Amino acid sequence: MNLKLIGKYNVPGPRYTSYPTVPYWDDELFTLKEWKASIQRSFDESNFSEGISLYIHLPFCESLCTFCGCNKRITKNHHVEVPYIQSVLKEWKMYWDLFEEKPVIKELHLGGGTPTFFSAENLQLLLDGIFSLARKHPDAEFSFEGHPNNTKKDHLQALAKLGFNRLSYGVQDYNPVVQKAIHRIQPFKNVKKATIEAREAGFTSVGHDIIFGLPFQKKEHIIHTIERTRELMPDRIAFYSYAHVPWIKGNGQRGFKESDTPSASEKREQYEIGKKMLLEAGYEEIGMDHFALKTDSLYQAVENKSLHRNFMGYTASKTLSMIGLGVSAISDSWYGFAQNVKGVEEYQHLVQNNILPVYRGHILTEEDLIIRKHILNLMCKLKTFWYTRNQFFRELPEVLVKLREMQQDGLVEIDSNYLKITEKGRPFVRNVAMAFDLRLQRKKPEARLFSMTV
């Protein structure tokens, strides 16, 4: 770990779950008419061959986790479940009406919020409605985000019967002081029970999410958390940096100060210690913040070069169309993006009036499409190339000049027609992608919009 390099390159930057990133979308030029044409084009080109992906946002949580940057609604009123499901199914029907054939669902993910806030019966109601208008791809991967404290056997059994084979549990950290600070109290026994029950129900990939850089977190907390994690050997692990951006996320993140969080060098030390322990346990590092056993589909996607990154993070395969349903959900047609309104009441009102609940979006230009491929290559393969005409863009020589210092620091290797991020440069993959981000380079943000890159 080179502290000098961390000090040099630790700057605010996107996590690149899309390109262009959301702050650089051309909202003013975006129209619902263009978006519908974009998703129809994508569907026509890919439904028969690869199917589509669905992301369903279920925003409700019974309590606020103060580290969380997701769109959520805190409530203990479970009467909200059925009306919300009815709205999601109506939105799905509006998309279904755009297509000339029945969609084939290859990937489906339930995110939140807390999907297991919903009863097993209501999740069944939601998914029966989704599948009534679609066919399942023979190689489908269905997944959901579970809370270890409230994911019950009936949730797991009901979802497994519907074809769900993967889930991720938000572990974050096992230290009581850290758990209290982030308002996420869950003892190891709860995570162990939920993990064992998921495997017994037939889930073939159980993931754990672990965060470093949390308030009051120290390296010994990371060591303890990884030691307990190795007892359970989840199939994949998301080991990512806490993003302290209270000016964007607000709510709980204002409950502690940035000075309560580890410094950049301390955060990197936490990651390197955790990484070493995970590699020793038999995990392989994937992209910039994931680990997987060799038996998991995420590692196999690296091997067969199908690893993809989108608004859900790293996925084992790519579909051209990804439809997001529910409040704040983002859809991706490859040629365009669209995000739903963020308020539950506004969302339900629009859907009830047969209006797609989209409030902003972006239609990609030809240049955007080229840059998007380069950034995806960097984030998924740690390399990119430009030896064909459709991969070259006018500003490429300027981009390579910007990367010359990183080349001198041994973080990237640059040849006449390709760039490769070295193992030393892996912590700085976001910085490399930023050099290719033409929209960011042309218009630096006036205010801090992104989390720190290291």
Beta strands, then each sheet from edge to edge (+ up, - down):
strand 1: 52-58
strand 2: 60-61
strand 3: 73-74
strand 4: 104-112
strand 5: 135-146
strand 6: 164-172
strand 7: 205-212
strand 8: 236-241
strand 9: 284-286
strand 10: 290-292
strand 11: 308-310
strand 12: 313-315
strand 13: 322-325
strand 14: 330-332
strand 15: 336-340
strand 16: 358-363
strand 17: 383-385
strand 18: 412-414
strand 19: 418-421
sheet 1: 9+ 10- 8+ 7+ 6+ 5+ 4+ 1+ 13+
sheet 2: 2+ 3+
sheet 3: 11+ 12-
sheet 4: 14+ 15- 16+
sheet 5: 17+ 19- 18+
end
